[in-house]
Amino acid sequence: MEVIMQKTTPVIYLANASSPHVRHWVEFLDEMHMPYHIYSIHQNTFFSDDKVTVKYNFLTRFGGRGAILAYFFLGLWLRFFIGKSILHAHNTSGYGLSALLSGKPYIVTTYGTEIFGADKRSSVYRLLIDKVLNKAKKITTTSQQMEQVLVSKFHVNSKNILTFGMGVSQHFIFSNDKRESIRAKLDIPMDAIVWIYNRRIMPLYNTIEVVQDFKKYSKDRPNAYLILMAGDHQASYTELVKNELENTSNIFLVEGFLDPKDMSAYLSASDISISVPNSDQLSSSILEAIACGCYPILASLPAYDEILDYVTCLSIDRNNLVRGFEQSGDLVLEQNSQLRSELLEQYKATPWSRKTVIALLNQVYAE
């Protein structure tokens, strides 16, 4: 069914070996029968040991400066000890630095936080981002907004940019059995309405504001529940979120990284997903929720326009979250299973199918 590319030149990922984002890319590489290896300064929690080499992780114990040194030394190590390969850095500021220092041709996948927030960082940081982007052989992004910023602010040649969404893992499908199992585990009634925030717990995603407004909304609604997925969270901020959860019985925090099967179970147990960051690209987290039948509440961001074109969503001002909870809750009460069926059918017709993504990945790795 798919266009499959088989290559003898391995793809070398410079990436966080504990990232769900990277795991998603690797799933496609496996399907395309492409050899790969991951070099990471982060500990490996997802992949078999023969697929990952962790370098200079001890330096990350010294915080941000230690991580910068680790990226620097990884780049120098690659320069002298890696032969012919396709280097692919999964972020611009960290692993992109390693790719730049390697002296080898490389591809870079941009992350929204580092590009959209570059104006607020130091001149050295902006210079690094500019160098990494403009030395890259190819750049992948997931939104037209990101592509426009790369061209207008960093003067990247648009011919070097490939913009596409990665779709979702094949494991993200709605399951009524999983829905019942997770609700029983959390002691949530089957007739309750469940919201899920499957974005990282950190200030960018306004987790505290989501919790505070949900508490206001659910105060007199005993059948309303919220699930927070911590993911690759910011520890200090998560402690503040936990403080907000004290004396609540209808908000659950799920910590740690979950594999796609477990994540899809929590999404299947939920009715409504939330994504209200300050900035974003086309996030796979949103698509994963839709693929499991969750009705999405989305912040009014240009990056989300494409989703609105294909899928029934609620676009809101993130400063009026209580109203968003009210509107989404009312809609699910009225339509529930009918709405879920509609969303699942709509997702099938989006441009994020596996066949489309594989065809685009062939372009990314074509030499």
C-alpha positions as CSV (number, residue, x, y, z in Angstrom):
1,M,0.0,0.0,0.0
2,E,2.7,2.5,1.0
3,V,5.7,3.6,-1.1
4,I,8.6,1.9,0.7
5,M,12.2,3.1,0.6
6,Q,15.0,0.7,1.5
7,K,18.4,2.2,2.0
8,T,21.8,0.9,3.0
9,T,23.0,4.3,4.3
10,P,21.8,4.5,7.9
11,V,19.8,7.4,9.3
12,I,21.6,8.8,12.4
13,Y,19.2,10.4,14.7
14,L,20.6,13.0,17.1
15,A,17.7,13.1,19.5
16,N,16.3,12.6,23.0
17,A,16.0,8.8,23.3
18,S,13.2,9.3,25.8
19,S,11.0,11.4,23.5
20,P,7.6,10.2,22.3
21,H,8.2,12.5,19.3
22,V,11.3,10.5,18.3
23,R,9.6,7.2,19.0
24,H,6.9,8.2,16.5
25,W,9.5,9.0,13.8
26,V,11.2,5.7,14.4
27,E,8.0,3.8,14.0
28,F,7.9,5.0,10.4
29,L,11.5,4.1,9.8
30,D,10.8,0.6,10.9
31,E,7.8,0.4,8.6
32,M,10.0,1.7,5.7
33,H,12.8,-0.8,6.5
34,M,15.3,2.0,6.9
35,P,18.3,1.3,9.2
36,Y,18.9,3.8,11.9
37,H,20.8,4.5,15.1
38,I,20.1,7.2,17.8
39,Y,22.9,9.2,19.4
40,S,21.6,11.0,22.5
41,I,22.8,12.9,25.6
42,H,19.6,11.8,27.3
43,Q,18.9,8.4,28.9
44,N,17.2,5.8,26.7
45,T,13.8,4.7,28.0
46,F,12.0,3.6,24.7
47,F,14.4,1.7,22.4
48,S,16.5,-1.4,22.4
49,D,20.0,-0.8,23.6
50,D,21.5,-1.8,20.2
51,K,19.7,1.1,18.6
52,V,20.9,3.9,21.0
53,T,24.3,5.2,22.1
54,V,24.1,7.6,25.0
55,K,27.0,10.1,25.1
56,Y,28.1,12.6,27.8
57,N,24.9,12.1,29.8
58,F,26.7,12.8,33.1
59,L,27.1,16.4,32.0
60,T,23.3,17.0,32.1
61,R,23.5,16.7,35.9
62,F,25.0,20.2,35.9
63,G,21.8,21.8,34.4
64,G,21.5,23.8,31.2
65,R,25.2,24.6,30.9
66,G,26.1,21.0,31.3
67,A,23.7,20.0,28.6
68,I,25.2,22.6,26.3
69,L,28.6,21.0,26.9
70,A,27.2,17.6,26.2
71,Y,25.7,18.7,22.8
72,F,29.1,20.4,22.0
73,F,31.1,17.2,22.8
74,L,28.6,15.0,20.9
75,G,29.1,17.1,17.8
76,L,32.9,16.8,18.0
77,W,32.7,13.1,18.6
78,L,30.4,12.7,15.5
79,R,33.0,14.7,13.4
80,F,35.7,12.1,14.1
81,F,33.9,8.8,14.7
82,I,30.9,8.6,12.4
83,G,31.3,7.7,8.7
84,K,28.9,8.2,5.8
85,S,25.3,8.6,7.1
86,I,22.3,10.8,7.0
87,L,22.3,12.9,10.2
88,H,18.9,14.1,11.4
89,A,18.8,16.4,14.4
90,H,15.5,16.5,16.3
91,N,15.5,20.1,17.6
92,T,17.5,23.1,16.5
93,S,19.2,24.5,19.6
94,G,20.6,21.4,21.1
95,Y,21.0,18.5,18.8
96,G,21.1,21.0,15.9
97,L,24.3,22.3,17.5
98,S,25.7,18.8,17.6
99,A,24.9,18.4,13.9
100,L,26.5,21.7,13.0
101,L,29.7,20.8,14.8
102,S,29.8,17.4,13.2
103,G,30.8,18.9,9.9
104,K,28.6,16.5,8.0
105,P,25.4,17.2,5.9
106,Y,22.3,17.1,8.2
107,I,18.6,17.4,8.4
108,V,16.9,19.3,11.2
109,T,13.4,19.1,12.6
110,T,12.4,22.3,14.3
111,Y,10.5,22.5,17.6
112,G,8.0,25.3,18.1
113,T,9.3,26.6,21.5
114,E,12.9,27.2,20.3
115,I,11.9,29.0,17.0
116,F,8.8,31.0,18.2
117,G,10.6,32.0,21.4
118,A,13.9,32.9,19.8
119,D,13.2,36.7,20.0
120,K,13.1,36.5,23.7
121,R,16.4,34.7,24.0
122,S,20.0,36.0,23.9
123,S,21.7,37.2,20.7
124,V,24.1,34.2,21.0
125,Y,21.1,31.8,21.0
126,R,19.5,33.5,18.0
127,L,22.8,33.3,16.1
128,L,23.1,29.6,16.9
129,I,19.6,28.9,15.6
130,D,20.3,30.9,12.5
131,K,23.6,29.0,11.8
132,V,22.0,25.6,12.4
133,L,19.0,26.4,10.1
134,N,21.0,27.9,7.2
135,K,23.6,25.1,7.2
136,A,21.0,22.4,7.2
137,K,20.5,20.4,4.0
138,K,16.8,20.0,4.7
139,I,14.4,21.3,7.4
140,T,11.2,19.6,8.5
141,T,8.3,21.5,10.1
142,T,4.7,20.7,10.9
143,S,3.0,24.1,10.2
144,Q,2.8,26.8,7.6
145,Q,3.3,29.3,10.4
146,M,6.6,27.8,11.3
147,E,7.7,27.8,7.7
148,Q,6.8,31.5,7.4
149,V,8.8,32.3,10.5
150,L,11.9,30.4,9.2
151,V,11.8,32.3,5.9
152,S,11.0,35.7,7.2
153,K,13.0,35.8,10.4
154,F,15.9,33.4,9.7
155,H,16.1,33.9,5.9
156,V,15.9,30.1,5.3
157,N,15.5,29.1,1.6
158,S,12.0,27.9,1.3
159,K,13.2,25.2,-1.1
160,N,14.9,23.5,1.8
161,I,11.8,23.3,4.0
162,L,9.4,20.3,4.0
163,T,6.2,21.0,5.9
164,F,3.9,18.2,6.9
165,G,2.2,16.6,10.0
166,M,3.4,13.2,11.1
167,G,0.0,11.8,11.8
168,V,-0.2,9.3,14.7
169,S,1.0,5.9,15.6
170,Q,-1.1,3.0,14.4
171,H,-1.8,2.2,18.1
172,F,-3.9,5.4,18.5
173,I,-7.4,4.0,17.9
174,F,-10.5,4.2,20.0
175,S,-11.3,1.2,22.2
176,N,-14.4,0.9,24.3
177,D,-12.8,-1.9,26.3
178,K,-9.9,0.5,27.2
179,R,-12.3,3.2,27.9
180,E,-14.1,1.1,30.5
181,S,-10.8,-0.2,32.0
182,I,-9.3,3.2,32.6
183,R,-12.5,4.6,34.0
184,A,-12.7,1.7,36.4
185,K,-9.1,2.1,37.4
186,L,-9.6,5.8,38.2
187,D,-13.1,5.2,39.6
188,I,-14.8,7.5,37.1
189,P,-18.4,6.7,36.3
190,M,-19.2,5.7,32.7
191,D,-21.7,8.5,32.3
192,A,-19.2,11.2,33.5
193,I,-17.6,13.7,31.1
194,V,-13.8,13.5,31.0
195,W,-11.4,16.2,29.7
196,I,-7.8,15.2,29.1
197,Y,-4.7,17.5,28.8
198,N,-2.2,15.4,26.9
199,R,0.5,18.1,26.6
200,R,3.7,18.5,28.6
201,I,3.3,20.0,32.0
202,M,5.2,23.3,31.7
203,P,4.4,27.0,31.6
204,L,4.2,27.1,27.8
205,Y,1.1,24.9,27.9
206,N,-0.6,26.9,30.7
207,T,-1.3,23.8,32.8
208,I,-1.9,25.7,36.0
209,E,-4.4,27.9,34.3
210,V,-6.2,24.9,32.9
211,V,-6.4,23.3,36.3
212,Q,-7.6,26.5,38.0
213,D,-10.3,27.1,35.5
214,F,-11.4,23.5,35.5
215,K,-11.8,23.7,39.3
216,K,-14.1,26.7,38.8
217,Y,-16.1,25.0,36.1
218,S,-16.5,21.7,38.0
219,K,-17.2,23.1,41.4
220,D,-20.9,22.3,41.1
221,R,-20.6,19.6,38.5
222,P,-19.8,16.3,40.3
223,N,-19.7,14.4,37.0
224,A,-16.9,16.4,35.4
225,Y,-13.3,15.0,35.5
226,L,-9.9,16.1,34.2
227,I,-6.8,13.9,33.4
228,L,-3.4,15.5,33.2
229,M,-0.6,13.7,31.3
230,A,2.7,14.8,32.6
231,G,4.9,13.5,29.8
232,D,8.3,15.2,29.5
233,H,7.4,17.7,32.2
234,Q,9.2,20.5,33.9
235,A,9.7,19.3,37.5
236,S,9.5,22.6,39.3
237,Y,6.3,23.6,37.5
238,T,4.8,20.2,38.1
239,E,5.2,20.7,41.8
240,L,3.1,23.9,41.5
241,V,0.5,22.0,39.6
242,K,0.4,19.3,42.3
243,N,-0.2,22.1,44.8
244,E,-3.3,23.1,42.8
245,L,-4.5,19.5,42.9
246,E,-4.6,19.3,46.7
247,N,-8.1,18.6,48.1
248,T,-9.4,17.7,44.6
249,S,-10.9,14.3,43.8
250,N,-11.9,14.8,40.2
251,I,-8.5,15.7,38.7
252,F,-5.9,13.0,38.0
253,L,-2.2,13.4,37.3
254,V,-0.6,10.6,35.3
255,E,3.2,10.8,35.5
256,G,5.9,9.3,33.4
257,F,6.1,8.4,29.7
258,L,3.5,6.0,28.4
259,D,3.8,3.9,25.3
260,P,1.2,4.5,22.5
261,K,-1.0,1.6,23.6
262,D,-1.3,2.9,27.2
263,M,-1.7,6.5,26.0
264,S,-4.5,5.5,23.6
265,A,-6.2,3.9,26.6
266,Y,-6.4,7.2,28.5
267,L,-7.5,9.0,25.4
268,S,-10.2,6.4,24.7
269,A,-11.4,6.9,28.3
270,S,-11.8,10.7,27.7
271,D,-14.4,12.7,25.8
272,I,-12.6,16.0,25.2
273,S,-9.0,17.0,24.7
274,I,-7.4,20.3,25.5
275,S,-4.5,22.2,23.9
276,V,-4.1,25.8,24.9
277,P,-0.4,26.7,24.7
278,N,1.0,30.1,24.1
279,S,2.5,28.9,20.8
280,D,2.7,25.7,18.9
281,Q,3.1,23.8,15.6
282,L,0.7,21.1,14.3
283,S,1.0,18.8,17.3
284,S,0.8,15.1,17.1
285,S,-0.7,15.1,20.6
286,I,-3.8,16.8,19.2
287,L,-4.0,14.3,16.3
288,E,-3.6,11.4,18.7
289,A,-6.6,12.6,20.7
290,I,-8.7,13.1,17.6
291,A,-7.8,9.6,16.4
292,C,-9.1,8.2,19.7
293,G,-12.4,10.2,19.3
294,C,-11.8,13.1,21.6
295,Y,-13.4,16.4,20.8
296,P,-10.6,19.0,20.7
297,I,-10.6,22.3,22.6
298,L,-7.9,24.4,20.9
299,A,-6.4,27.8,21.6
300,S,-6.9,30.3,18.8
301,L,-3.5,29.8,17.1
302,P,-2.6,30.1,13.4
303,A,-0.8,26.7,13.6
304,Y,-4.2,25.0,14.4
305,D,-6.1,26.5,11.4
306,E,-5.3,23.3,9.3
307,I,-7.0,21.1,12.0
308,L,-10.1,23.3,12.0
309,D,-10.3,22.8,8.2
310,Y,-10.7,19.1,8.6
311,V,-12.1,18.3,12.0
312,T,-14.9,19.5,14.2
313,C,-13.2,21.5,17.0
314,L,-13.8,24.3,19.5
315,S,-11.4,27.2,19.0
316,I,-11.3,29.4,22.1
317,D,-9.5,32.4,23.7
318,R,-7.3,30.7,26.2
319,N,-8.1,33.5,28.7
320,N,-11.7,32.2,28.8
321,L,-11.2,28.5,29.5
322,V,-14.2,28.2,31.8
323,R,-16.4,29.1,28.8
324,G,-14.6,26.5,26.8
325,F,-15.3,23.8,29.4
326,E,-19.0,24.9,29.4
327,Q,-19.4,24.7,25.6
328,S,-17.5,21.4,25.1
329,G,-19.3,19.8,28.1
330,D,-22.7,20.8,26.7
331,L,-21.9,19.5,23.3
332,V,-20.7,16.1,24.5
333,L,-23.9,15.8,26.7
334,E,-26.0,16.4,23.6
335,Q,-24.2,14.2,21.1
336,N,-21.6,12.0,22.9
337,S,-21.2,8.8,20.8
338,Q,-22.5,10.5,17.7
339,L,-19.8,13.2,18.0
340,R,-17.1,10.6,18.6
341,S,-18.1,8.6,15.5
342,E,-18.1,11.9,13.4
343,L,-14.6,12.8,14.6
344,L,-13.2,9.3,13.9
345,E,-14.6,9.5,10.3
346,Q,-13.3,13.0,9.8
347,Y,-9.8,12.0,10.9
348,K,-9.7,9.3,8.2
349,A,-10.1,12.0,5.6
350,T,-7.3,14.2,6.8
351,P,-3.8,14.6,5.1
352,W,-2.1,12.9,8.0
353,S,-2.7,9.3,7.0
354,R,0.2,6.9,7.2
355,K,0.4,6.5,3.4
356,T,0.8,10.2,2.9
357,V,3.4,10.6,5.7
358,I,5.6,7.8,4.3
359,A,5.6,9.3,0.9
360,L,6.8,12.6,2.4
361,L,9.4,10.8,4.5
362,N,10.8,9.4,1.3
363,Q,11.4,13.0,0.2
364,V,13.1,13.8,3.5
365,Y,15.7,11.1,3.2
366,A,16.2,11.0,-0.5
367,E,19.8,11.8,-1.2
